[in-house]
């Protein structure tokens, strides 16, 4: 895929669909978003690898559509042999980019597997495959919800990068200052890997609040109150969301971010509009 016309990198994230109808709809969404000439598109991975087949199938489709594809790759509950086999499968498919994550255990599982942290997975991928993959890791400007402290979370991030990660994508946020502080703090630790902000378009109030509460992403009080004030007025929520997220992206670009990674939620309209407003 050629470089974006704006010269500014964007990428898009999707999740695997569960039905043929959903897969067909996602193909149409991707086709619309490809007009923005993304650097790559990523596909998420369910808890404990529960969507592995769907993830790999979606990645294969994206590659066949002429776009670089990144597979999410989680290691919780995995063994060295299972990861080795999956890496070989992805390499054979032509995948050259991974988003390496610890991942979540499926409900009802205890702990298990041979990898306890994402840094263990990153180190193993590098040992097994050398530089065959560009490895992305996750970053948490507002601190991972399970971290013991902000300092511990920063150190965990630094460990992932030093294990062999090339770059990072953040959890979404609505406060650009949190991103800039995080990057500044990582530089103080001697970690220079590019950190791409993850951007969540505001598609609806209830879903966003539920997601944010679950993953530790803070919705600033003034945004939460405005969203609550709109009640069931979907159009007003979306119009407000476009203004808020676009303004934040402009602030991020002005601050020199290396790109923007959009969590599309398998929809194109809001992401396309934000990109249009940004002149991408």
Secondary structure, DSSP 8 states (H G I E B T S, - for coil): ----TTS--EEEEE---SSHHHHHHHHHHHHHHGGG--SEEEE---GGGTTHHHHHHHHHHHHHTT--EEEEEE-TT--HHHHHHHHHHHHHHT--EEEEE-----TT--S-SS--SHHHHHHHHHHHHTTSSEEEEEE-TT--TT-S-HHHHHHHHHHHHHTT--EEEE---S-HHHHHHHHHHHHHTT---EEEEEEE----HHHHHHHHHHHT----HHHHHHHHHTTT-HHHHHHHHHHHHHHHHHHHHHTT-S-EEEE-TT--HHHHHHHHHTT-
